[in-house]
């Protein structure tokens, strides 16, 4: 009976390892789809909007599906890589990687 019990435990541990690895992969894909929410009316910290509401915080995120790029987008993405704005460079590099 001891060998049967050992085999059952090995099978269970192997199954749990596969499940955990799959869940980690899914979580990683979900995390890649998260981007910071861009709000044009974000105020300085400690201030309130004219209507009395609190400003959006930088920790808020929205899940946005990844944009599909085509060959027509490549010149704009290449120009974005040469930008002096690090955020534009980052988005352009991500776009080219998704396209390829």
N, CA, C and O atoms as a GROMACS GRO file, in nm:
protein
  400
    1UNK      N    1   0.081  -0.120   0.000
    1UNK     CA    2   0.000   0.000   0.000
    1UNK      C    3   0.086   0.126   0.000
    1UNK      O    4   0.043   0.229  -0.052
    2UNK      N    5   0.204   0.119   0.057
    2UNK     CA    6   0.289   0.237   0.065
    2UNK      C    7   0.332   0.283  -0.074
    2UNK      O    8   0.339   0.404  -0.096
    3UNK      N    9   0.361   0.194  -0.166
    3UNK     CA   10   0.402   0.234  -0.301
    3UNK      C   11   0.286   0.296  -0.378
    3UNK      O   12   0.306   0.386  -0.459
    4UNK      N   13   0.165   0.247  -0.353
    4UNK     CA   14   0.047   0.303  -0.419
    4UNK      C   15   0.023   0.446  -0.370
    4UNK      O   16  -0.007   0.535  -0.449
    5UNK      N   17   0.038   0.466  -0.243
    5UNK     CA   18   0.020   0.598  -0.185
    5UNK      C   19   0.127   0.696  -0.237
    5UNK      O   20   0.096   0.811  -0.268
    6UNK      N   21   0.250   0.650  -0.247
    6UNK     CA   22   0.358   0.735  -0.298
    6UNK      C   23   0.331   0.775  -0.443
    6UNK      O   24   0.352   0.890  -0.480
    7UNK      N   25   0.286   0.681  -0.524
    7UNK     CA   26   0.258   0.711  -0.664
    7UNK      C   27   0.144   0.812  -0.676
    7UNK      O   28   0.151   0.904  -0.758
    8UNK      N   29   0.042   0.796  -0.596
    8UNK     CA   30  -0.071   0.889  -0.598
    8UNK      C   31  -0.025   1.030  -0.562
    8UNK      O   32  -0.068   1.126  -0.625
    9UNK      N   33   0.059   1.042  -0.461
    9UNK     CA   34   0.110   1.174  -0.421
    9UNK      C   35   0.195   1.237  -0.531
    9UNK      O   36   0.185   1.357  -0.555
   10UNK      N   37   0.279   1.157  -0.597
   10UNK     CA   38   0.360   1.210  -0.707
   10UNK      C   39   0.272   1.262  -0.820
   10UNK      O   40   0.297   1.368  -0.876
   11UNK      N   41   0.169   1.186  -0.853
   11UNK     CA   42   0.077   1.228  -0.958
   11UNK      C   43   0.005   1.357  -0.920
   11UNK      O   44  -0.010   1.446  -1.004
   12UNK      N   45  -0.039   1.369  -0.796
   12UNK     CA   46  -0.106   1.490  -0.750
   12UNK      C   47  -0.013   1.610  -0.753
   12UNK      O   48  -0.053   1.720  -0.793
   13UNK      N   49   0.111   1.590  -0.710
   13UNK     CA   50   0.205   1.702  -0.710
   13UNK      C   51   0.238   1.745  -0.853
   13UNK      O   52   0.251   1.864  -0.881
   14UNK      N   53   0.251   1.650  -0.944
   14UNK     CA   54   0.275   1.684  -1.085
   14UNK      C   55   0.160   1.761  -1.144
   14UNK      O   56   0.181   1.856  -1.219
   15UNK      N   57   0.038   1.721  -1.110
   15UNK     CA   58  -0.081   1.790  -1.159
   15UNK      C   59  -0.085   1.933  -1.104
   15UNK      O   60  -0.115   2.027  -1.178
   16UNK      N   61  -0.056   1.948  -0.977
   16UNK     CA   62  -0.061   2.082  -0.918
   16UNK      C   63   0.047   2.173  -0.976
   16UNK      O   64   0.024   2.292  -0.994
   17UNK      N   65   0.164   2.118  -1.007
   17UNK     CA   66   0.270   2.198  -1.069
   17UNK      C   67   0.226   2.247  -1.206
   17UNK      O   68   0.247   2.363  -1.240
   18UNK      N   69   0.165   2.160  -1.286
   18UNK     CA   70   0.117   2.199  -1.419
   18UNK      C   71   0.009   2.305  -1.409
   18UNK      O   72   0.009   2.401  -1.487
   19UNK      N   73  -0.083   2.290  -1.316
   19UNK     CA   74  -0.189   2.389  -1.298
   19UNK      C   75  -0.132   2.525  -1.257
   19UNK      O   76  -0.175   2.628  -1.310
   20UNK      N   77  -0.038   2.525  -1.165
   20UNK     CA   78   0.023   2.651  -1.120
   20UNK      C   79   0.098   2.720  -1.233
   20UNK      O   80   0.090   2.842  -1.247
   21UNK      N   81   0.169   2.643  -1.313
   21UNK     CA   82   0.243   2.700  -1.426
   21UNK      C   83   0.147   2.762  -1.527
   21UNK      O   84   0.174   2.869  -1.580
   22UNK      N   85   0.037   2.694  -1.553
   22UNK     CA   86  -0.063   2.745  -1.646
   22UNK      C   87  -0.125   2.875  -1.594
   22UNK      O   88  -0.141   2.971  -1.669
   23UNK      N   89  -0.158   2.879  -1.465
   23UNK     CA   90  -0.214   2.999  -1.404
   23UNK      C   91  -0.116   3.116  -1.409
   23UNK      O   92  -0.157   3.230  -1.433
   24UNK      N   93   0.011   3.089  -1.387
   24UNK     CA   94   0.112   3.195  -1.394
   24UNK      C   95   0.121   3.252  -1.535
   24UNK      O   96   0.134   3.373  -1.552
   25UNK      N   97   0.114   3.165  -1.634
   25UNK     CA   98   0.118   3.211  -1.773
   25UNK      C   99  -0.002   3.298  -1.806
   25UNK      O  100   0.012   3.400  -1.872
   26UNK      N  101  -0.120   3.257  -1.760
   26UNK     CA  102  -0.240   3.337  -1.784
   26UNK      C  103  -0.232   3.471  -1.714
   26UNK      O  104  -0.270   3.574  -1.770
   27UNK      N  105  -0.182   3.472  -1.591
   27UNK     CA  106  -0.169   3.597  -1.516
   27UNK      C  107  -0.071   3.690  -1.587
   27UNK      O  108  -0.091   3.811  -1.590
   28UNK      N  109   0.034   3.633  -1.642
   28UNK     CA  110   0.133   3.714  -1.713
   28UNK      C  111   0.072   3.779  -1.836
   28UNK      O  112   0.096   3.897  -1.864
   29UNK      N  113  -0.008   3.703  -1.910
   29UNK     CA  114  -0.075   3.758  -2.029
   29UNK      C  115  -0.173   3.867  -1.989
   29UNK      O  116  -0.183   3.970  -2.057
   30UNK      N  117  -0.246   3.846  -1.882
   30UNK     CA  118  -0.341   3.948  -1.837
   30UNK      C  119  -0.268   4.075  -1.795
   30UNK      O  120  -0.314   4.186  -1.822
   31UNK      N  121  -0.154   4.058  -1.730
   31UNK     CA  122  -0.077   4.174  -1.684
   31UNK      C  123  -0.025   4.254  -1.803
   31UNK      O  124  -0.019   4.377  -1.794
   32UNK      N  125   0.012   4.191  -1.912
   32UNK     CA  126   0.060   4.262  -2.030
   32UNK      C  127  -0.049   4.346  -2.092
   32UNK      O  128  -0.020   4.447  -2.156
   33UNK      N  129  -0.174   4.307  -2.075
   33UNK     CA  130  -0.285   4.380  -2.134
   33UNK      C  131  -0.322   4.504  -2.052
   33UNK      O  132  -0.398   4.588  -2.100
   34UNK      N  133  -0.269   4.517  -1.930
   34UNK     CA  134  -0.300   4.632  -1.846
   34UNK      C  135  -0.213   4.751  -1.885
   34UNK      O  136  -0.092   4.738  -1.901
   35UNK      N  137  -0.275   4.866  -1.899
   35UNK     CA  138  -0.204   4.991  -1.926
   35UNK      C  139  -0.260   5.098  -1.836
   35UNK      O  140  -0.378   5.096  -1.804
   36UNK      N  141  -0.177   5.193  -1.794
   36UNK     CA  142  -0.228   5.301  -1.710
   36UNK      C  143  -0.338   5.379  -1.783
   36UNK      O  144  -0.330   5.403  -1.903
   37UNK      N  145  -0.438   5.416  -1.708
   37UNK     CA  146  -0.550   5.490  -1.765
   37UNK      C  147  -0.505   5.633  -1.794
   37UNK      O  148  -0.456   5.702  -1.704
   38UNK      N  149  -0.521   5.677  -1.915
   38UNK     CA  150  -0.481   5.812  -1.954
   38UNK      C  151  -0.600   5.905  -1.938
   38UNK      O  152  -0.701   5.891  -2.007
   39UNK      N  153  -0.586   6.001  -1.848
   39UNK     CA  154  -0.691   6.099  -1.828
   39UNK      C  155  -0.634   6.236  -1.858
   39UNK      O  156  -0.535   6.275  -1.795
   40UNK      N  157  -0.692   6.310  -1.952
   40UNK     CA  158  -0.637   6.440  -1.988
   40UNK      C  159  -0.651   6.545  -1.879
   40UNK      O  160  -0.578   6.644  -1.881
   41UNK      N  161  -0.742   6.526  -1.784
   41UNK     CA  162  -0.765   6.627  -1.681
   41UNK      C  163  -0.709   6.585  -1.545
   41UNK      O  164  -0.766   6.619  -1.442
   42UNK      N  165  -0.599   6.513  -1.544
   42UNK     CA  166  -0.537   6.474  -1.419
   42UNK      C  167  -0.477   6.598  -1.354
   42UNK      O  168  -0.408   6.676  -1.419
   43UNK      N  169  -0.504   6.614  -1.226
   43UNK     CA  170  -0.458   6.732  -1.154
   43UNK      C  171  -0.335   6.699  -1.072
   43UNK      O  172  -0.300   6.583  -1.055
   44UNK      N  173  -0.270   6.802  -1.021
   44UNK     CA  174  -0.154   6.784  -0.936
   44UNK      C  175  -0.198   6.716  -0.806
   44UNK      O  176  -0.314   6.730  -0.765
   45UNK      N  177  -0.107   6.642  -0.741
   45UNK     CA  178  -0.144   6.575  -0.616
   45UNK      C  179  -0.192   6.675  -0.511
   45UNK      O  180  -0.136   6.783  -0.496
   46UNK      N  181  -0.297   6.637  -0.440
   46UNK     CA  182  -0.350   6.721  -0.334
   46UNK      C  183  -0.451   6.824  -0.379
   46UNK      O  184  -0.502   6.899  -0.296
   47UNK      N  185  -0.483   6.830  -0.507
   47UNK     CA  186  -0.582   6.925  -0.555
   47UNK      C  187  -0.710   6.853  -0.591
   47UNK      O  188  -0.712   6.730  -0.605
   48UNK      N  189  -0.817   6.931  -0.606
   48UNK     CA  190  -0.944   6.871  -0.645
   48UNK      C  191  -0.992   6.936  -0.773
   48UNK      O  192  -0.951   7.047  -0.807
   49UNK      N  193  -1.078   6.867  -0.844
   49UNK     CA  194  -1.133   6.919  -0.968
   49UNK      C  195  -1.234   7.030  -0.936
   49UNK      O  196  -1.276   7.045  -0.822
   50UNK      N  197  -1.272   7.106  -1.037
   50UNK     CA  198  -1.365   7.217  -1.019
   50UNK      C  199  -1.499   7.169  -0.965
   50UNK      O  200  -1.567   7.242  -0.893
   51UNK      N  201  -1.538   7.046  -1.001
   51UNK     CA  202  -1.667   6.995  -0.953
   51UNK      C  203  -1.657   6.932  -0.814
   51UNK      O  204  -1.755   6.877  -0.764
   52UNK      N  205  -1.538   6.939  -0.752
   52UNK     CA  206  -1.521   6.887  -0.617
   52UNK      C  207  -1.481   6.741  -0.611
   52UNK      O  208  -1.461   6.688  -0.502
   53UNK      N  209  -1.470   6.676  -0.725
   53UNK     CA  210  -1.432   6.535  -0.723
   53UNK      C  211  -1.281   6.522  -0.707
   53UNK      O  212  -1.206   6.614  -0.739
   54UNK      N  213  -1.239   6.408  -0.660
   54UNK     CA  214  -1.097   6.383  -0.641
   54UNK      C  215  -1.033   6.353  -0.775
   54UNK      O  216  -1.097   6.296  -0.863
   55UNK      N  217  -0.906   6.392  -0.794
   55UNK     CA  218  -0.838   6.364  -0.920
   55UNK      C  219  -0.808   6.216  -0.935
   55UNK      O  220  -0.803   6.143  -0.836
   56UNK      N  221  -0.789   6.172  -1.058
   56UNK     CA  222  -0.753   6.033  -1.084
   56UNK      C  223  -0.611   6.010  -1.034
   56UNK      O  224  -0.525   6.097  -1.046
   57UNK      N  225  -0.587   5.894  -0.977
   57UNK     CA  226  -0.452   5.862  -0.929
   57UNK      C  227  -0.376   5.788  -1.036
   57UNK      O  228  -0.434   5.730  -1.127
   58UNK      N  229  -0.245   5.790  -1.024
   58UNK     CA  230  -0.161   5.725  -1.124
   58UNK      C  231  -0.163   5.573  -1.110
   58UNK      O  232  -0.113   5.503  -1.198
   59UNK      N  233  -0.220   5.521  -1.000
   59UNK     CA  234  -0.223   5.376  -0.981
   59UNK      C  235  -0.345   5.312  -1.045
   59UNK      O  236  -0.355   5.189  -1.050
   60UNK      N  237  -0.440   5.393  -1.094
   60UNK     CA  238  -0.557   5.336  -1.160
   60UNK      C  239  -0.517   5.278  -1.294
   60UNK      O  240  -0.441   5.340  -1.369
   61UNK      N  241  -0.567   5.158  -1.324
   61UNK     CA  242  -0.537   5.096  -1.452
   61UNK      C  243  -0.665   5.049  -1.517
   61UNK      O  244  -0.763   5.018  -1.449
   62UNK      N  245  -0.662   5.045  -1.648
   62UNK     CA  246  -0.774   4.994  -1.724
   62UNK      C  247  -0.721   4.883  -1.814
   62UNK      O  248  -0.611   4.895  -1.868
   63UNK      N  249  -0.796   4.778  -1.829
   63UNK     CA  250  -0.754   4.670  -1.916
   63UNK      C  251  -0.802   4.702  -2.056
   63UNK      O  252  -0.922   4.711  -2.083
   64UNK      N  253  -0.706   4.718  -2.145
   64UNK     CA  254  -0.734   4.755  -2.283
   64UNK      C  255  -0.678   4.646  -2.372
   64UNK      O  256  -0.564   4.604  -2.354
   65UNK      N  257  -0.756   4.598  -2.468
   65UNK     CA  258  -0.700   4.496  -2.557
   65UNK      C  259  -0.585   4.554  -2.638
   65UNK      O  260  -0.586   4.672  -2.674
   66UNK      N  261  -0.487   4.470  -2.667
   66UNK     CA  262  -0.370   4.514  -2.742
   66UNK      C  263  -0.411   4.554  -2.884
   66UNK      O  264  -0.489   4.485  -2.949
   67UNK      N  265  -0.357   4.667  -2.931
   67UNK     CA  266  -0.389   4.717  -3.064
   67UNK      C  267  -0.326   4.627  -3.169
   67UNK      O  268  -0.213   4.580  -3.151
   68UNK      N  269  -0.396   4.603  -3.276
   68UNK     CA  270  -0.343   4.527  -3.388
   68UNK      C  271  -0.275   4.624  -3.483
   68UNK      O  272  -0.338   4.718  -3.531
   69UNK      N  273  -0.148   4.602  -3.511
   69UNK     CA  274  -0.072   4.688  -3.600
   69UNK      C  275  -0.063   4.625  -3.738
   69UNK      O  276  -0.063   4.503  -3.753
   70UNK      N  277  -0.056   4.712  -3.839
   70UNK     CA  278  -0.042   4.665  -3.976
   70UNK      C  279   0.084   4.726  -4.036
   70UNK      O  280   0.153   4.806  -3.971
   71UNK      N  281   0.114   4.689  -4.160
   71UNK     CA  282   0.232   4.742  -4.228
   71UNK      C  283   0.223   4.893  -4.245
   71UNK      O  284   0.325   4.961  -4.251
   72UNK      N  285   0.102   4.947  -4.252
   72UNK     CA  286   0.085   5.091  -4.267
   72UNK      C  287   0.128   5.167  -4.142
   72UNK      O  288   0.160   5.286  -4.150
   73UNK      N  289   0.130   5.101  -4.026
   73UNK     CA  290   0.168   5.166  -3.901
   73UNK      C  291   0.319   5.171  -3.879
   73UNK      O  292   0.365   5.246  -3.793
   74UNK      N  293   0.396   5.093  -3.954
   74UNK     CA  294   0.540   5.082  -3.930
   74UNK      C  295   0.613   5.215  -3.942
   74UNK      O  296   0.696   5.244  -3.856
   75UNK      N  297   0.589   5.299  -4.044
   75UNK     CA  298   0.662   5.427  -4.049
   75UNK      C  299   0.636   5.516  -3.927
   75UNK      O  300   0.728   5.580  -3.876
   76UNK      N  301   0.513   5.520  -3.880
   76UNK     CA  302   0.481   5.601  -3.762
   76UNK      C  303   0.549   5.544  -3.638
   76UNK      O  304   0.598   5.618  -3.553
   77UNK      N  305   0.552   5.411  -3.626
   77UNK     CA  306   0.617   5.348  -3.512
   77UNK      C  307   0.769   5.372  -3.517
   77UNK      O  308   0.831   5.398  -3.414
   78UNK      N  309   0.827   5.365  -3.636
   78UNK     CA  310   0.971   5.390  -3.649
   78UNK      C  311   1.003   5.534  -3.612
   78UNK      O  312   1.106   5.560  -3.549
   79UNK      N  313   0.918   5.628  -3.650
   79UNK     CA  314   0.939   5.768  -3.612
   79UNK      C  315   0.924   5.786  -3.461
   79UNK      O  316   0.995   5.866  -3.401
   80UNK      N  317   0.834   5.711  -3.401
   80UNK     CA  318   0.813   5.720  -3.256
   80UNK      C  319   0.933   5.672  -3.177
   80UNK      O  320   0.957   5.719  -3.066
   81UNK      N  321   1.008   5.578  -3.233
   81UNK     CA  322   1.127   5.528  -3.164
   81UNK      C  323   1.233   5.636  -3.152
   81UNK      O  324   1.311   5.636  -3.057
   82UNK      N  325   1.238   5.727  -3.245
   82UNK     CA  326   1.337   5.834  -3.244
   82UNK      C  327   1.290   5.957  -3.165
   82UNK      O  328   1.358   6.059  -3.165
   83UNK      N  329   1.176   5.948  -3.099
   83UNK     CA  330   1.122   6.059  -3.022
   83UNK      C  331   1.206   6.083  -2.897
   83UNK      O  332   1.275   5.993  -2.850
   84UNK      N  333   1.199   6.203  -2.844
   84UNK     CA  334   1.269   6.234  -2.719
   84UNK      C  335   1.184   6.200  -2.597
   84UNK      O  336   1.234   6.199  -2.485
   85UNK      N  337   1.056   6.172  -2.618
   85UNK     CA  338   0.965   6.136  -2.510
   85UNK      C  339   0.976   5.985  -2.483
   85UNK      O  340   0.942   5.906  -2.570
   86UNK      N  341   1.022   5.945  -2.364
   86UNK     CA  342   1.039   5.802  -2.333
   86UNK      C  343   0.908   5.721  -2.344
   86UNK      O  344   0.911   5.604  -2.381
   87UNK      N  345   0.796   5.782  -2.313
   87UNK     CA  346   0.668   5.711  -2.321
   87UNK      C  347   0.634   5.678  -2.466
   87UNK      O  348   0.582   5.570  -2.495
   88UNK      N  349   0.662   5.771  -2.557
   88UNK     CA  350   0.636   5.748  -2.699
   88UNK      C  351   0.729   5.640  -2.752
   88UNK      O  352   0.688   5.554  -2.829
   89UNK      N  353   0.855   5.644  -2.709
   89UNK     CA  354   0.952   5.543  -2.752
   89UNK      C  355   0.906   5.405  -2.705
   89UNK      O  356   0.910   5.309  -2.782
   90UNK      N  357   0.864   5.395  -2.580
   90UNK     CA  358   0.819   5.268  -2.525
   90UNK      C  359   0.699   5.213  -2.603
   90UNK      O  360   0.697   5.095  -2.638
   91UNK      N  361   0.601   5.297  -2.629
   91UNK     CA  362   0.482   5.252  -2.703
   91UNK      C  363   0.518   5.211  -2.845
   91UNK      O  364   0.459   5.117  -2.898
   92UNK      N  365   0.611   5.280  -2.907
   92UNK     CA  366   0.652   5.247  -3.044
   92UNK      C  367   0.724   5.113  -3.048
   92UNK      O  368   0.701   5.032  -3.138
   93UNK      N  369   0.812   5.090  -2.951
   93UNK     CA  370   0.884   4.963  -2.946
   93UNK      C  371   0.785   4.848  -2.921
   93UNK      O  372   0.794   4.743  -2.985
   94UNK      N  373   0.693   4.869  -2.828
   94UNK     CA  374   0.592   4.766  -2.803
   94UNK      C  375   0.509   4.738  -2.927
   94UNK      O  376   0.478   4.623  -2.958
   95UNK      N  377   0.474   4.844  -3.000
   95UNK     CA  378   0.395   4.828  -3.121
   95UNK      C  379   0.468   4.749  -3.228
   95UNK      O  380   0.410   4.662  -3.294
   96UNK      N  381   0.597   4.779  -3.245
   96UNK     CA  382   0.678   4.704  -3.344
   96UNK      C  383   0.692   4.558  -3.303
   96UNK      O  384   0.688   4.469  -3.388
   97UNK      N  385   0.710   4.534  -3.175
   97UNK     CA  386   0.721   4.394  -3.129
   97UNK      C  387   0.591   4.318  -3.153
   97UNK      O  388   0.594   4.201  -3.191
   98UNK      N  389   0.479   4.382  -3.131
   98UNK     CA  390   0.351   4.317  -3.156
   98UNK      C  391   0.330   4.291  -3.304
   98UNK      O  392   0.273   4.189  -3.343
   99UNK      N  393   0.377   4.384  -3.387
   99UNK     CA  394   0.360   4.369  -3.531
   99UNK      C  395   0.441   4.252  -3.583
   99UNK      O  396   0.395   4.175  -3.668
  100UNK      N  397   0.563   4.239  -3.532
  100UNK     CA  398   0.652   4.131  -3.577
  100UNK      C  399   0.604   4.004  -3.516
  100UNK      O  400   0.662   3.898  -3.539
   0.00000   0.00000   0.00000
